[in-house]
C-alpha cells in the first residue's frame, strides 16, 4: 500500500488552489473545473469542490469545517518561509510563529483560507532528520 494523496473539500476551489500555489510554489493540475491537484515529490494535495462529494456520498465532507488534520510540508528553512509568506500577505492567520518543538523540528503553523491548519517544518536535530530518512 502507498499513501499518495490528501484531499480537502472546499467551497472555493480556485481560491484555495491559488493559495497553495503561492504558499508552496507547486503548480496546480486541473483535472476538472471542480477538482485540482498540487503534486509534490512525496504526496499530492487534491482540492475538490463540495459538488464532487455527490459522486461519493453527499454531505460526507463539509467544506471549511476541519479542526483536526494538519497539512505538513517539509521546507528547508522555516524562518525564511515565514518571512516569504509574511511578505506575500497570503496567510489569513499565523497560529504559531517559527518555534523549535521538543521533538527536534522547527515549525511554523498557519491557516489556509478555508481554516485548515498548515505546518511548514524543518528537522533540526539528528533524531528529527533520521525520522524522515526513507
Residue, then its C-alpha position, 0 to 999 in steps of 0.5 A: x500500500x502507498x499513501x499518495x494523496x490528501x484531499x480537502x473539500x472546499x467551497x472555493x476551489x480556485x481560491x484555495x488552489x491559488x493559495x497553495x500555489x503561492x504558499x508552496x510554489x507547486x503548480x496546480x493540475x486541473x483535472x476538472x473545473x471542480x477538482x485540482x491537484x498540487x503534486x509534490x515529490x512525496x504526496x499530492x494535495x487534491x482540492x475538490x469542490x463540495x459538488x464532487x462529494x455527490x459522486x461519493x456520498x453527499x454531505x460526507x465532507x463539509x467544506x471549511x469545517x476541519x479542526x483536526x488534520x494538519x497539512x505538513x510540508x517539509x521546507x528547508x528553512x522555516x524562518x525564511x518561509x515565514x518571512x516569504x509568506x509574511x511578505x506575500x500577505x497570503x496567510x489569513x492567520x499565523x497560529x504559531x510563529x517559527x518555534x523549535x518543538x521538543x521533538x527536534x523540528x522547527x515549525x511554523x503553523x498557519x491557516x489556509x483560507x478555508x481554516x485548515x491548519x498548515x505546518x511548514x517544518x524543518x528537522x533540526x536535530x539528528x533524531x528529527x532528520x533520521x525520522x524522515x530518512x526513507 
